[in-house]
Amino acid sequence: MHDRVRSLQAGLDLEMPGDTAICRRWILDGIADGIGRILFKAVLSVAEKQAKEAEKLPDGPEKENKRKGALFLKRILESNSLRSMSMTAGTSLPYNYAEGFIALTNRRLIRGVLCFLKKIKVPELPKNQK
């Protein structure tokens, strides 16, 4: 398929040939309705919550660090694909969860639920092994 939005809706891999800002914009435009919008807003609400908590702190280095952290998190969440976040998150975002979110975004509810229910044993990272 040559239409990235249709490819996304069909559940095809969108990361090749590359991930660029214009491609991300097309993808976001393609999921700007329904479940995709809800999931995207839910994910970004984490960074917004951290930013609000930072604003409540008194002026100083802690407030500034929390504000920078919230902005960094927002930019990371907006610009990375679920696959890349899954690969770097260790056990906090297993790959089957990333697949489930993609399926839900593409309006494949049953497939998304099945991905969440799939049992995957994530191996320990070498640094966590005893």
ZATI-246159 format. One record per atom (N, C-alpha, C): residue in one letter; atom name; x, y, z. Coordinates in Angstrom, 3 decimals. Each point is the difference from the previous one (the first is absolute). Layout:
<rs>
aa = A&at = CA&u = X&v = Y&w = Z
...
</rs>
This chain:
<rs>
aa = M&at = N&u = 0.845&v = -1.185&w = 0.000
aa = M&at = CA&u = -0.845&v = 1.185&w = 0.000
aa = M&at = C&u = 0.888&v = 1.244&w = 0.000
aa = H&at = N&u = -0.446&v = 0.996&w = -0.699
aa = H&at = CA&u = 0.764&v = 1.239&w = -0.065
aa = H&at = C&u = -0.618&v = 1.112&w = 0.826
aa = D&at = N&u = -1.144&v = -0.222&w = 0.573
aa = D&at = CA&u = -0.680&v = 0.988&w = 0.835
aa = D&at = C&u = 0.264&v = -0.351&w = 1.457
aa = R&at = N&u = 0.766&v = 0.835&w = 0.698
aa = R&at = CA&u = 0.403&v = -0.319&w = 1.370
aa = R&at = C&u = -1.201&v = -0.079&w = 0.948
aa = V&at = N&u = -0.994&v = 0.848&w = -0.192
aa = V&at = CA&u = -1.173&v = -0.029&w = 0.875
aa = V&at = C&u = -0.766&v = -1.298&w = -0.204
aa = R&at = N&u = -0.216&v = -0.391&w = -1.244
aa = R&at = CA&u = -0.685&v = -1.273&w = -0.265
aa = R&at = C&u = 0.816&v = -1.175&w = 0.530
aa = S&at = N&u = 1.316&v = 0.090&w = -0.122
aa = S&at = CA&u = 0.864&v = -1.059&w = 0.519
aa = S&at = C&u = -0.161&v = -0.117&w = 1.507
aa = L&at = N&u = -0.061&v = 1.129&w = 0.685
aa = L&at = CA&u = -0.199&v = 0.000&w = 1.450
aa = L&at = C&u = -1.335&v = -0.643&w = 0.345
aa = Q&at = N&u = -1.040&v = 0.377&w = -0.717
aa = Q&at = CA&u = -1.324&v = -0.554&w = 0.280
aa = Q&at = C&u = -0.054&v = -1.486&w = -0.300
aa = A&at = N&u = 0.835&v = -0.477&w = -0.922
aa = A&at = CA&u = 0.047&v = -1.422&w = -0.326
aa = A&at = C&u = 0.888&v = -0.772&w = 0.961
aa = G&at = N&u = 0.695&v = 0.709&w = 0.897
aa = G&at = CA&u = 0.849&v = -0.662&w = 0.983
aa = G&at = C&u = 1.380&v = -0.353&w = -0.510
aa = L&at = N&u = 0.438&v = 0.619&w = -1.094
aa = L&at = CA&u = 1.307&v = -0.309&w = -0.560
aa = L&at = C&u = 1.100&v = 0.753&w = 0.729
aa = D&at = N&u = 1.236&v = -0.463&w = -0.166
aa = D&at = CA&u = 1.170&v = 0.603&w = 0.622
aa = D&at = C&u = 0.280&v = 1.347&w = -0.663
aa = L&at = N&u = 0.064&v = 1.053&w = 0.798
aa = L&at = CA&u = 0.178&v = 1.341&w = -0.564
aa = L&at = C&u = 1.370&v = 0.600&w = 0.260
aa = E&at = N&u = 0.896&v = -0.740&w = 0.622
aa = E&at = CA&u = 1.262&v = 0.607&w = 0.364
aa = E&at = C&u = 1.025&v = -0.018&w = -1.128
aa = M&at = N&u = -0.240&v = -0.767&w = -1.042
aa = M&at = CA&u = 0.938&v = -0.038&w = -1.100
aa = M&at = C&u = -0.609&v = 0.745&w = -1.172
aa = P&at = N&u = 0.656&v = 0.774&w = -0.748
aa = P&at = CA&u = 1.439&v = 0.109&w = -0.080
aa = P&at = C&u = 0.609&v = 0.927&w = 1.041
aa = G&at = N&u = -0.800&v = 0.754&w = 0.711
aa = G&at = CA&u = 0.592&v = 0.870&w = 0.994
aa = G&at = C&u = -1.060&v = 0.715&w = 0.798
aa = D&at = N&u = 0.421&v = 0.537&w = 1.113
aa = D&at = CA&u = -0.910&v = 0.729&w = 0.872
aa = D&at = C&u = 0.402&v = 1.465&w = -0.041
aa = T&at = N&u = -0.807&v = 0.821&w = -0.663
aa = T&at = CA&u = 0.296&v = 1.424&w = -0.117
aa = T&at = C&u = -1.160&v = 0.800&w = 0.564
aa = A&at = N&u = 0.225&v = 1.272&w = 0.198
aa = A&at = CA&u = -1.046&v = 0.851&w = 0.569
aa = A&at = C&u = -1.242&v = 0.041&w = -0.888
aa = I&at = N&u = 0.190&v = 0.071&w = -1.310
aa = I&at = CA&u = -1.167&v = 0.057&w = -0.889
aa = I&at = C&u = -0.766&v = -1.320&w = 0.033
aa = C&at = N&u = 0.713&v = -1.116&w = 0.093
aa = C&at = CA&u = -0.675&v = -1.295&w = 0.076
aa = C&at = C&u = -0.772&v = -0.118&w = 1.312
aa = R&at = N&u = 0.594&v = 0.472&w = 1.086
aa = R&at = CA&u = -0.707&v = -0.028&w = 1.288
aa = R&at = C&u = -1.270&v = 0.839&w = -0.079
aa = R&at = N&u = 0.067&v = 1.135&w = -0.674
aa = R&at = CA&u = -1.172&v = 0.861&w = -0.143
aa = R&at = C&u = -1.104&v = -0.732&w = -0.776
aa = W&at = N&u = 0.357&v = -0.698&w = -1.059
aa = W&at = CA&u = -0.986&v = -0.758&w = -0.763
aa = W&at = C&u = -0.634&v = -1.077&w = 0.871
aa = I&at = N&u = 0.835&v = -0.651&w = 0.789
aa = I&at = CA&u = -0.529&v = -1.055&w = 0.861
aa = I&at = C&u = -0.951&v = 0.594&w = 1.029
aa = L&at = N&u = 0.399&v = 1.094&w = 0.618
aa = L&at = CA&u = -0.865&v = 0.624&w = 1.002
aa = L&at = C&u = -1.295&v = 0.497&w = -0.634
aa = D&at = N&u = 0.081&v = 0.526&w = -1.211
aa = D&at = CA&u = -1.217&v = 0.414&w = -0.693
aa = D&at = C&u = -0.890&v = -1.204&w = -0.293
aa = G&at = N&u = 0.626&v = -1.138&w = -0.280
aa = G&at = CA&u = -0.759&v = -1.197&w = -0.319
aa = G&at = C&u = -0.726&v = -0.596&w = 1.183
aa = I&at = N&u = 0.493&v = 0.239&w = 1.206
aa = I&at = CA&u = -0.658&v = -0.549&w = 1.193
aa = I&at = C&u = -0.621&v = 1.109&w = 0.839
aa = A&at = N&u = -0.270&v = 1.116&w = -0.628
aa = A&at = CA&u = -0.501&v = 1.161&w = 0.735
aa = A&at = C&u = -1.464&v = -0.131&w = 0.394
aa = D&at = N&u = -0.594&v = -1.126&w = -0.270
aa = D&at = CA&u = -1.396&v = -0.169&w = 0.384
aa = D&at = C&u = -0.140&v = -1.231&w = 0.894
aa = G&at = N&u = -1.050&v = -0.042&w = 0.748
aa = G&at = CA&u = -0.366&v = -1.180&w = 0.780
aa = G&at = C&u = 1.024&v = -0.458&w = 1.014
aa = I&at = N&u = 0.262&v = -1.284&w = -0.031
aa = I&at = CA&u = 0.833&v = -0.638&w = 1.014
aa = I&at = C&u = 1.427&v = 0.522&w = -0.026
aa = G&at = N&u = 0.545&v = 0.252&w = -1.199
aa = G&at = CA&u = 1.365&v = 0.514&w = -0.098
aa = G&at = C&u = 0.177&v = 1.305&w = 0.749
aa = R&at = N&u = -0.955&v = 0.896&w = -0.153
aa = R&at = CA&u = 0.070&v = 1.286&w = 0.690
aa = R&at = C&u = -0.091&v = -0.182&w = 1.512
aa = I&at = N&u = -0.887&v = -0.889&w = 0.437
aa = I&at = CA&u = -0.162&v = -0.249&w = 1.437
aa = I&at = C&u = 1.288&v = -0.557&w = 0.604
aa = L&at = N&u = 0.594&v = -0.996&w = -0.673
aa = L&at = CA&u = 1.245&v = -0.581&w = 0.513
aa = L&at = C&u = 1.135&v = 1.017&w = 0.015
aa = F&at = N&u = 0.101&v = 0.791&w = -1.058
aa = F&at = CA&u = 1.067&v = 1.000&w = -0.078
aa = F&at = C&u = -0.133&v = 1.021&w = 1.124
aa = K&at = N&u = -1.222&v = 0.465&w = 0.243
aa = K&at = CA&u = -0.218&v = 0.963&w = 1.085
aa = K&at = C&u = 0.269&v = -0.624&w = 1.365
aa = A&at = N&u = -0.351&v = -1.270&w = 0.157
aa = A&at = CA&u = 0.254&v = -0.679&w = 1.271
aa = A&at = C&u = 1.494&v = -0.099&w = 0.273
aa = V&at = N&u = 0.768&v = -0.300&w = -1.025
aa = V&at = CA&u = 1.451&v = -0.110&w = 0.157
aa = V&at = C&u = 0.600&v = 1.367&w = 0.343
aa = L&at = N&u = -0.429&v = 1.034&w = -0.709
aa = L&at = CA&u = 0.546&v = 1.336&w = 0.256
aa = L&at = C&u = -0.455&v = 0.571&w = 1.335
aa = S&at = N&u = -1.092&v = -0.521&w = 0.561
aa = S&at = CA&u = -0.475&v = 0.511&w = 1.287
aa = S&at = C&u = 1.004&v = -0.262&w = 1.112
aa = V&at = N&u = 0.835&v = -1.020&w = -0.153
aa = V&at = CA&u = 1.032&v = -0.287&w = 1.002
aa = V&at = C&u = 0.977&v = 1.165&w = 0.076
aa = A&at = N&u = 0.466&v = 0.468&w = -1.146
aa = A&at = CA&u = 0.943&v = 1.123&w = -0.022
aa = A&at = C&u = -0.678&v = 1.285&w = 0.484
aa = E&at = N&u = -1.259&v = 0.192&w = -0.371
aa = E&at = CA&u = -0.722&v = 1.195&w = 0.447
aa = E&at = C&u = -0.179&v = 0.002&w = 1.512
aa = K&at = N&u = -0.261&v = -1.163&w = 0.567
aa = K&at = CA&u = -0.146&v = -0.104&w = 1.456
aa = K&at = C&u = 1.307&v = 0.359&w = 0.693
aa = Q&at = N&u = 1.119&v = -0.492&w = -0.544
aa = Q&at = CA&u = 1.297&v = 0.329&w = 0.592
aa = Q&at = C&u = 0.289&v = 1.494&w = -0.098
aa = A&at = N&u = -0.389&v = 0.627&w = -1.107
aa = A&at = CA&u = 0.215&v = 1.440&w = -0.163
aa = A&at = C&u = -0.823&v = 0.788&w = 1.012
aa = K&at = N&u = -1.245&v = -0.408&w = 0.245
aa = K&at = CA&u = -0.854&v = 0.679&w = 0.988
aa = K&at = C&u = 0.566&v = -0.150&w = 1.403
aa = E&at = N&u = 0.513&v = -1.191&w = 0.315
aa = E&at = CA&u = 0.603&v = -0.209&w = 1.315
aa = E&at = C&u = 1.237&v = 0.865&w = 0.175
aa = A&at = N&u = 0.759&v = 0.183&w = -1.073
aa = A&at = CA&u = 1.201&v = 0.831&w = 0.065
aa = A&at = C&u = -0.354&v = 1.459&w = 0.254
aa = E&at = N&u = -1.098&v = 0.479&w = -0.589
aa = E&at = CA&u = -0.405&v = 1.395&w = 0.172
aa = E&at = C&u = -0.409&v = 0.314&w = 1.435
aa = K&at = N&u = -0.401&v = -1.005&w = 0.754
aa = K&at = CA&u = -0.419&v = 0.208&w = 1.384
aa = K&at = C&u = 1.183&v = 0.160&w = 0.949
aa = L&at = N&u = 1.184&v = -0.398&w = -0.435
aa = L&at = CA&u = 1.187&v = 0.091&w = 0.846
aa = L&at = C&u = 0.475&v = 1.443&w = 0.111
aa = P&at = N&u = 0.684&v = 0.330&w = 1.101
aa = P&at = CA&u = 0.572&v = 1.350&w = 0.114
aa = P&at = C&u = 1.147&v = 0.173&w = -1.005
aa = D&at = N&u = 0.237&v = 1.254&w = -0.379
aa = D&at = CA&u = 1.078&v = 0.277&w = -0.952
aa = D&at = C&u = 1.312&v = -0.547&w = 0.520
aa = G&at = N&u = 0.778&v = -0.549&w = -0.905
aa = G&at = CA&u = 1.288&v = -0.558&w = 0.374
aa = G&at = C&u = 0.421&v = -1.090&w = -0.968
aa = P&at = N&u = 1.125&v = -0.629&w = 0.288
aa = P&at = CA&u = 0.523&v = -1.007&w = -0.923
aa = P&at = C&u = -0.889&v = -1.235&w = -0.120
aa = E&at = N&u = -0.664&v = -0.396&w = 1.074
aa = E&at = CA&u = -0.864&v = -1.174&w = -0.071
aa = E&at = C&u = -1.169&v = 0.245&w = -0.956
aa = K&at = N&u = -0.609&v = 1.174&w = 0.088
aa = K&at = CA&u = -1.109&v = 0.342&w = -0.888
aa = K&at = C&u = 0.468&v = 0.010&w = -1.453
aa = E&at = N&u = 1.145&v = 0.610&w = -0.237
aa = E&at = CA&u = 0.524&v = 0.085&w = -1.364
aa = E&at = C&u = 0.320&v = -1.387&w = -0.561
aa = N&at = N&u = 0.584&v = -0.869&w = 0.819
aa = N&at = CA&u = 0.326&v = -1.362&w = -0.440
aa = N&at = C&u = -1.264&v = -0.797&w = -0.315
aa = K&at = N&u = -1.036&v = 0.156&w = 0.824
aa = K&at = CA&u = -1.257&v = -0.715&w = -0.251
aa = K&at = C&u = -0.678&v = 0.511&w = -1.272
aa = R&at = N&u = 0.057&v = 1.307&w = -0.237
aa = R&at = CA&u = -0.584&v = 0.560&w = -1.224
aa = R&at = C&u = 0.738&v = -0.506&w = -1.229
aa = K&at = N&u = 1.327&v = -0.021&w = 0.075
aa = K&at = CA&u = 0.789&v = -0.510&w = -1.120
aa = K&at = C&u = -0.279&v = -1.484&w = -0.229
aa = G&at = N&u = -0.137&v = -0.763&w = 1.083
aa = G&at = CA&u = -0.295&v = -1.421&w = -0.116
aa = G&at = C&u = -1.349&v = -0.250&w = -0.659
aa = A&at = N&u = -1.000&v = 0.790&w = 0.375
aa = A&at = CA&u = -1.335&v = -0.150&w = -0.588
aa = A&at = C&u = 0.024&v = 0.356&w = -1.489
aa = L&at = N&u = 0.720&v = 1.054&w = -0.366
aa = L&at = CA&u = 0.113&v = 0.390&w = -1.401
aa = L&at = C&u = 0.734&v = -1.073&w = -0.801
aa = F&at = N&u = 1.067&v = -0.545&w = 0.586
aa = F&at = CA&u = 0.748&v = -1.073&w = -0.659
aa = F&at = C&u = -0.893&v = -1.215&w = -0.228
aa = L&at = N&u = -0.762&v = -0.389&w = 1.026
aa = L&at = CA&u = -0.893&v = -1.150&w = -0.120
aa = L&at = C&u = -1.044&v = 0.233&w = -1.096
aa = K&at = N&u = -0.561&v = 1.199&w = -0.047
aa = K&at = CA&u = -0.995&v = 0.322&w = -1.023
aa = K&at = C&u = 0.596&v = -0.141&w = -1.397
aa = R&at = N&u = 1.197&v = 0.517&w = -0.187
aa = R&at = CA&u = 0.648&v = -0.088&w = -1.311
aa = R&at = C&u = 0.329&v = -1.443&w = -0.373
aa = I&at = N&u = 0.437&v = -0.786&w = 0.969
aa = I&at = CA&u = 0.302&v = -1.411&w = -0.262
aa = I&at = C&u = -1.273&v = -0.737&w = -0.396
aa = L&at = N&u = -1.080&v = 0.224&w = 0.743
aa = L&at = CA&u = -1.255&v = -0.699&w = -0.283
aa = L&at = C&u = -0.585&v = 0.397&w = -1.344
aa = E&at = N&u = 0.193&v = 1.255&w = -0.387
aa = E&at = CA&u = -0.534&v = 0.467&w = -1.281
aa = E&at = C&u = 0.806&v = -0.497&w = -1.190
aa = S&at = N&u = 1.293&v = -0.188&w = 0.191
aa = S&at = CA&u = 0.854&v = -0.246&w = -1.161
aa = S&at = C&u = 0.436&v = -1.448&w = -0.189
aa = N&at = N&u = -0.156&v = -0.868&w = 0.985
aa = N&at = CA&u = 0.453&v = -1.380&w = -0.150
aa = N&at = C&u = -1.147&v = -0.929&w = -0.358
aa = S&at = N&u = 0.332&v = -1.040&w = -0.727
aa = S&at = CA&u = -1.003&v = -1.004&w = -0.332
aa = S&at = C&u = -0.164&v = -0.948&w = 1.187
aa = L&at = N&u = -1.118&v = -0.697&w = 0.018
aa = L&at = CA&u = -0.220&v = -0.986&w = 1.059
aa = L&at = C&u = 1.061&v = -1.086&w = -0.022
aa = R&at = N&u = 0.432&v = -0.379&w = -1.189
aa = R&at = CA&u = 1.019&v = -1.040&w = -0.099
aa = R&at = C&u = 1.298&v = 0.446&w = 0.667
aa = S&at = N&u = 0.456&v = 1.214&w = -0.284
aa = S&at = CA&u = 1.259&v = 0.452&w = 0.592
aa = S&at = C&u = -0.138&v = 0.192&w = 1.510
aa = M&at = N&u = -1.163&v = 0.471&w = 0.452
aa = M&at = CA&u = -0.198&v = 0.136&w = 1.444
aa = M&at = C&u = -0.023&v = -1.360&w = 0.674
aa = S&at = N&u = -0.609&v = -0.972&w = -0.648
aa = S&at = CA&u = -0.056&v = -1.346&w = 0.554
aa = S&at = C&u = 1.396&v = -0.602&w = 0.105
aa = M&at = N&u = 0.821&v = 0.232&w = -1.008
aa = M&at = CA&u = 1.343&v = -0.575&w = -0.006
aa = M&at = C&u = 0.904&v = 0.616&w = 1.058
aa = T&at = N&u = -0.277&v = 1.216&w = 0.400
aa = T&at = CA&u = 0.852&v = 0.660&w = 0.989
aa = T&at = C&u = -0.584&v = -0.009&w = 1.405
aa = A&at = N&u = -1.244&v = -0.447&w = 0.149
aa = A&at = CA&u = -0.675&v = 0.112&w = 1.292
aa = A&at = C&u = 0.199&v = -1.204&w = 0.912
aa = G&at = N&u = 0.602&v = -1.051&w = -0.499
aa = G&at = CA&u = 0.174&v = -1.184&w = 0.840
aa = G&at = C&u = -1.336&v = -0.647&w = 0.314
aa = T&at = N&u = -0.259&v = -0.212&w = 1.271
aa = T&at = CA&u = -1.234&v = -0.691&w = 0.391
aa = T&at = C&u = -1.185&v = 0.944&w = 0.182
aa = S&at = N&u = 0.205&v = 1.303&w = -0.062
aa = S&at = CA&u = -1.112&v = 0.920&w = 0.242
aa = S&at = C&u = -0.932&v = 0.150&w = -1.209
aa = L&at = N&u = 0.443&v = -0.323&w = -1.211
aa = L&at = CA&u = -0.861&v = 0.011&w = -1.189
aa = L&at = C&u = 0.396&v = -1.170&w = -0.891
aa = P&at = N&u = -0.487&v = -1.213&w = 0.334
aa = P&at = CA&u = 0.334&v = -1.166&w = -0.838
aa = P&at = C&u = -0.527&v = 0.177&w = -1.416
aa = Y&at = N&u = 0.596&v = -0.714&w = -0.930
aa = Y&at = CA&u = -0.348&v = 0.150&w = -1.408
aa = Y&at = C&u = -1.463&v = -0.337&w = -0.268
aa = N&at = N&u = -0.552&v = -0.989&w = 0.707
aa = N&at = CA&u = -1.402&v = -0.352&w = -0.248
aa = N&at = C&u = -0.932&v = 1.154&w = 0.384
aa = Y&at = N&u = 0.376&v = 0.828&w = 0.972
aa = Y&at = CA&u = -0.812&v = 1.176&w = 0.337
aa = Y&at = C&u = 0.064&v = 1.026&w = -1.129
aa = A&at = N&u = 1.208&v = 0.188&w = -0.565
aa = A&at = CA&u = 0.135&v = 0.926&w = -1.131
aa = A&at = C&u = -0.858&v = -0.481&w = -1.162
aa = E&at = N&u = 0.027&v = -1.309&w = -0.270
aa = E&at = CA&u = -0.848&v = -0.554&w = -1.063
aa = E&at = C&u = -1.479&v = 0.225&w = 0.306
aa = G&at = N&u = -0.379&v = -0.153&w = 1.257
aa = G&at = CA&u = -1.390&v = 0.207&w = 0.402
aa = G&at = C&u = -0.453&v = 1.433&w = -0.213
aa = F&at = N&u = 0.848&v = 0.949&w = 0.362
aa = F&at = CA&u = -0.348&v = 1.407&w = -0.213
aa = F&at = C&u = -0.135&v = 0.314&w = -1.490
aa = I&at = N&u = 0.891&v = -0.561&w = -0.817
aa = I&at = CA&u = -0.088&v = 0.222&w = -1.443
aa = I&at = C&u = -1.295&v = -0.584&w = -0.543
aa = A&at = N&u = -0.349&v = -1.209&w = 0.438
aa = A&at = CA&u = -1.234&v = -0.628&w = -0.471
aa = A&at = C&u = -1.225&v = 0.819&w = 0.420
aa = L&at = N&u = -0.014&v = 0.486&w = 1.235
aa = L&at = CA&u = -1.132&v = 0.825&w = 0.451
aa = L&at = C&u = -0.096&v = 1.284&w = -0.811
aa = T&at = N&u = 1.132&v = 0.608&w = -0.271
aa = T&at = CA&u = 0.015&v = 1.221&w = -0.789
aa = T&at = C&u = -0.558&v = -0.242&w = -1.396
aa = N&at = N&u = 0.263&v = -1.183&w = -0.537
aa = N&at = CA&u = -0.483&v = -0.357&w = -1.332
aa = N&at = C&u = -1.407&v = -0.579&w = 0.028
aa = R&at = N&u = -0.686&v = 0.154&w = 1.116
aa = R&at = CA&u = -1.387&v = -0.461&w = 0.171
aa = R&at = C&u = -0.139&v = -1.514&w = -0.098
aa = R&at = N&u = 1.024&v = -0.692&w = 0.419
aa = R&at = CA&u = -0.053&v = -1.460&w = 0.060
aa = R&at = C&u = -0.067&v = -0.397&w = 1.467
aa = L&at = N&u = -1.188&v = 0.138&w = 0.554
aa = L&at = CA&u = -0.182&v = -0.146&w = 1.440
aa = L&at = C&u = 0.324&v = -1.403&w = 0.500
aa = I&at = N&u = -0.500&v = -1.019&w = -0.681
aa = I&at = CA&u = 0.238&v = -1.370&w = 0.459
aa = I&at = C&u = 1.485&v = -0.334&w = -0.074
aa = R&at = N&u = 0.628&v = 0.359&w = -1.111
aa = R&at = CA&u = 1.435&v = -0.256&w = -0.134
aa = R&at = C&u = 0.787&v = 0.744&w = 1.092
aa = G&at = N&u = -0.398&v = 1.242&w = 0.291
aa = G&at = CA&u = 0.677&v = 0.767&w = 1.053
aa = G&at = C&u = -0.126&v = -0.650&w = 1.353
aa = V&at = N&u = -1.195&v = -0.446&w = 0.347
aa = V&at = CA&u = -0.212&v = -0.669&w = 1.290
aa = V&at = C&u = 0.806&v = -1.285&w = 0.062
aa = L&at = N&u = 0.032&v = -0.765&w = -1.097
aa = L&at = CA&u = 0.777&v = -1.242&w = -0.017
aa = L&at = C&u = 1.493&v = 0.263&w = 0.184
aa = C&at = N&u = 0.488&v = 1.093&w = -0.569
aa = C&at = CA&u = 1.416&v = 0.361&w = 0.196
aa = C&at = C&u = 0.289&v = 0.295&w = 1.468
aa = F&at = N&u = -0.918&v = 0.701&w = 0.671
aa = F&at = CA&u = 0.202&v = 0.306&w = 1.420
aa = F&at = C&u = -0.034&v = -1.262&w = 0.849
aa = L&at = N&u = -0.793&v = -0.989&w = -0.406
aa = L&at = CA&u = -0.131&v = -1.225&w = 0.775
aa = L&at = C&u = 1.104&v = -1.008&w = -0.274
aa = K&at = N&u = 0.741&v = 0.203&w = -1.074
aa = K&at = CA&u = 1.069&v = -0.925&w = -0.372
aa = K&at = C&u = 1.086&v = 0.002&w = 1.082
aa = K&at = N&u = 0.371&v = -1.191&w = 0.439
aa = K&at = CA&u = 1.044&v = -0.126&w = 1.028
aa = K&at = C&u = 1.363&v = 0.006&w = -0.676
aa = I&at = N&u = 0.833&v = 0.923&w = 0.400
aa = I&at = CA&u = 1.361&v = 0.074&w = -0.512
aa = I&at = C&u = 0.938&v = 0.099&w = 1.195
aa = K&at = N&u = 0.989&v = -0.856&w = 0.021
aa = K&at = CA&u = 1.001&v = 0.073&w = 1.068
aa = K&at = C&u = 1.131&v = 0.881&w = -0.500
aa = V&at = N&u = 0.134&v = 1.128&w = 0.632
aa = V&at = CA&u = 1.059&v = 0.938&w = -0.362
aa = V&at = C&u = 1.254&v = -0.397&w = 0.767
aa = P&at = N&u = 1.092&v = -0.298&w = -0.689
aa = P&at = CA&u = 1.213&v = -0.394&w = 0.712
aa = P&at = C&u = 0.570&v = 1.153&w = 0.804
aa = E&at = N&u = 0.678&v = -0.352&w = 1.067
aa = E&at = CA&u = 0.633&v = 1.030&w = 0.831
aa = E&at = C&u = 1.149&v = 0.635&w = -0.755
aa = L&at = N&u = 0.193&v = 1.269&w = 0.246
aa = L&at = CA&u = 1.138&v = 0.683&w = -0.563
aa = L&at = C&u = 1.259&v = -0.497&w = 0.707
aa = P&at = N&u = 1.131&v = -0.040&w = -0.701
aa = P&at = CA&u = 1.233&v = -0.478&w = 0.636
aa = P&at = C&u = 0.360&v = 0.753&w = 1.282
aa = K&at = N&u = -0.295&v = 1.281&w = 0.034
aa = K&at = CA&u = 0.332&v = 0.784&w = 1.197
aa = K&at = C&u = -0.849&v = -0.382&w = 1.192
aa = N&at = N&u = -1.181&v = -0.627&w = -0.228
aa = N&at = CA&u = -0.892&v = -0.381&w = 1.094
aa = N&at = C&u = 0.202&v = -1.443&w = 0.429
aa = Q&at = N&u = 0.813&v = -0.760&w = -0.719
aa = Q&at = CA&u = 0.233&v = -1.399&w = 0.355
aa = Q&at = C&u = 0.938&v = -0.092&w = 1.178
aa = K&at = N&u = -0.231&v = -1.003&w = 0.844
aa = K&at = CA&u = 0.848&v = -0.161&w = 1.198
aa = K&at = C&u = 1.093&v = -0.978&w = -0.254
</rs>
